[in-house]
Structure formats: C-alpha cells, structure tokens
Amino acid sequence: MLTDVTLPTDSLLGRPKIFFENLIKVVQENFSSTGRYTIYTNKIQDAIKISINKSIGECKDPKCIKFPQKVFSQLIARNIISIILGEANINHMICDDEIINTFASLTSDITRVLKFPPILNFIHKSIQRQFTINLIFERLSQIIEQREHEKNTLGDAWTPPIDILQTFVNFSTEDNSVDLQLLTDYIIEFIFISVQTTSDAIISILYEYGARPEYWKELLEENEMISNEVIVGYLDFNNIDKMVKLDSFVKESIKYWMPCVGLQRKTISDHFTFSNGYQVPKDRNINLYIANLHGTDQIGCKFDGFQYVGKDSPATKLGEEYIPFGRGRHACPGRFFAIHQIKLIMYFIIRKYKVTTMNRRIIKPISAGHFLLSPSDELIFENL
C-alpha cells in the first residue's frame, strides 16, 4: 500500500498532523469545485488590476521585465491577501508594498530550503525562525486585536467576518484565547501553497504565449467576445467558462512545465507490487516519471495549445495523461481556484498587452528532480 508523503513544509513548521488536516479542510471547503470561492471573484479581479498597474503599468514603448518571478509572485500575493482578510482590511493591505513583498518572498525562501538534499533535514529546525515572519505576525496581531475589541463591544450582535483568516482563527482558539503563533503558521503554510505554484504556472504560460504568435489572434478574439458580454464590470463564472481556447492553452502550457518526476508516495505496507511484478520494500519512496505520462519527453513532441478545445477536457480535469495536480482522492482540491486565478490574470494581460519573449525564443523548462529551476528569461510587454 502507498500513501502520500506529508506536505513539504511539515519538517519546517513542526506541527502535528491535525494542523495539516485543518489546512486541507479549509482548502476543500473554500476552493474546491463545490467551494465558496465564487464570493472572492470580484475581490481578486480588483487585486489583479491593481497589481498589473503597479508592476507592469503603461507600456507605450516595449518594457522588459527581467525577473518575472518577482512580479507575478507579488501579483498572486495580492490576490491571496484579498481573500484572507475581511473587507475592513483589504483596501489597505493590497496596497501595502511591505506586506505584499513579505508574502511574495516567503514562498521563494521556503522553496530554497526545500531543495536541500534529505541528508540536511536535521538543520531545518535551526533555520525555522526565518520563516516565522515578524511582519506577518504583527499585522495578524493588529487585526485580531481589532476583531476582539469589536466582539467585546458588540457582544451577541457581533458577526464574525466571512474570510479565510477567521476560519484559521477558529482553529487557533482555545479557552477564548487566540494562539497567534499557531495562526501565523497557518497563514504561512497557506501562502506557500497558494503563491508559489500559481505564480510559476502564470510565468510558464506567458513564456509559451510570448513565443507562439500563431495563437495570439484567436485568443484575443475570444477575449474580446467575452469582454463584450460583461455587464456589471466584473467577469462572472459564465464568462470565465467561455474561455475555452485560453483554458486549452493553459492546460497545454502547464503540462509542458512540470518537473520530470514528482507525486512522491511512500510504501507503508510490507511491500508494494506493481502490475509488472516489480516490488518496492516498506518505507521506500516512489516518484512518478511525469514527463513520460504527459508525453513531453517523446522525440518530436509538439506543443498544441488548442488540442483540448471541444473535448470536455478543461485544465482542472485530471487523467492518466495529465496529473499536475495529482489524481484520485489525493488530487489537489485547490486546483479549481488556481486555474480560476490563472485565467483571470491571462484575460487581463491578453486584453492589455502584446507579450513576447526575447526574439520570440521558445523557453525550455529545466527540471532538477522534484523542482523546476526558475527561469530568468525576460518577458517584454507593450500596449496593444
């Protein structure tokens, strides 16, 4: 029998199993296909517009962004802040560059440590304190203090805010006292799983888009068609569902930008026997050769951005040949929200900019085991 290996940050945070079970429960309840993330759609669109204006801005002349990882980590960080915090804090926080940079840089700091070879695991706890971000702790303390004051003042008339932070507050409260360090760890973990993978996906999609002008015309036509249907100033789920060509392009890009190996599992029974008779002893870790499953390691394999159009195969639908979010009961429940964000970001970028790689060169992903090395190739933006 195989089981999931624990989350990558388990050894960093040192929290018990219930901590990660609670975290997964929050993701399932808020960001799965049946979750409540519909209530966040307008907030996210506002955050995306602010980020694009601040980080990319007007590009009457071509603007070269040399480190897209930083720009898009900040963009996703603003999105996450917009759904973590309540209405009273959003407008201030998403314009707070200090907290945005902290959210964005946190994920890259953690990822660097996770790339240490397993033999160095023993030093994780000694560097754990660098991830207990004082700024996040302080800002959370201020918000909790404000909420506690309102609760004590209003009594039974107080209504708990509807946001992710309040959900984590409930998990972090015992005897009417909020454990702020525990709450901070929840938010740190949530930031990590929300920002890093989504920002990496956006960059990979833009690398493919910028190097493949043959797709621009049809994607822009689809974009304009949907824009003409927007009534109240915000895209709704019906609008987003109609982005079928963009969805296919996103899926194909994600497929190409996966590590060669991943989805690690551990043998917990005496041994595990594959269909070909090969046996794996207990306590051994197994990784899937993802590039082989996706077919991206085959000689002559060609990028086909529109191959999923009309095939009932959206970017959230998993199968034997598409497993970037896992599969079965262990599949990532947050994939619906991640793709939702990605399509919204691409919608606003395609609508406003011509995006190219340098000399329209196709950027090739470089895999290092479980990780893709973050490319530093430029992206060039120019107003349409």
PyMOL commands that set and color helices and strands:
alter all, ss='L'
color gray80, all
select helices_A, chain A and resi 10-13+17-31+37-55+68-84+87-93+97-114+118-131+134-157+164-171+180-211+213-227+237-241+244-256+290-294+328-330+335-352+358-360
alter helices_A, ss='H'
color red, helices_A
select strands_A, chain A and resi 2-4+63-65+173-174+177-178+261-267+271-273+279-281+285-289+353-357+367-368+371-372+379-383
alter strands_A, ss='S'
color yellow, strands_A
deselect
rebuild
show_as cartoon
